Amino acid sequence: MDKAWESGKTLTTYDTQNLIPLLNSENPELGKIYSKVLQRVNYTLHSNIASLGFSKEKRTESMPSKVQG
């Protein structure tokens, strides 16, 4: 994920979902959680972050520019 961040690449839901097995091996506690639950959390987080970015773009487009005078 760090390499994607540094290169400016956007990770898709599919990309992050493919990281779940790696995260399970790094964090044995995650192995106690059903994989479908982790997939759903991944989808929810990805959707929320995408919506936040979209609403932020909308807000900056609708804000009037400051006029210096």
SULFEN-V761954 format. One line per field, one symbol per residue. psi: psi as a letter, one per 30 degrees, with the letter a starting at -180 (. if undefined). Layout:
psi=???
//
This chain:
psi=eeeeeefgkkkleeeeeffeeeeeefjfefffkkeeeeeeeeeeeeeeeeeeeeeeeeeeefkkkkkk.
//
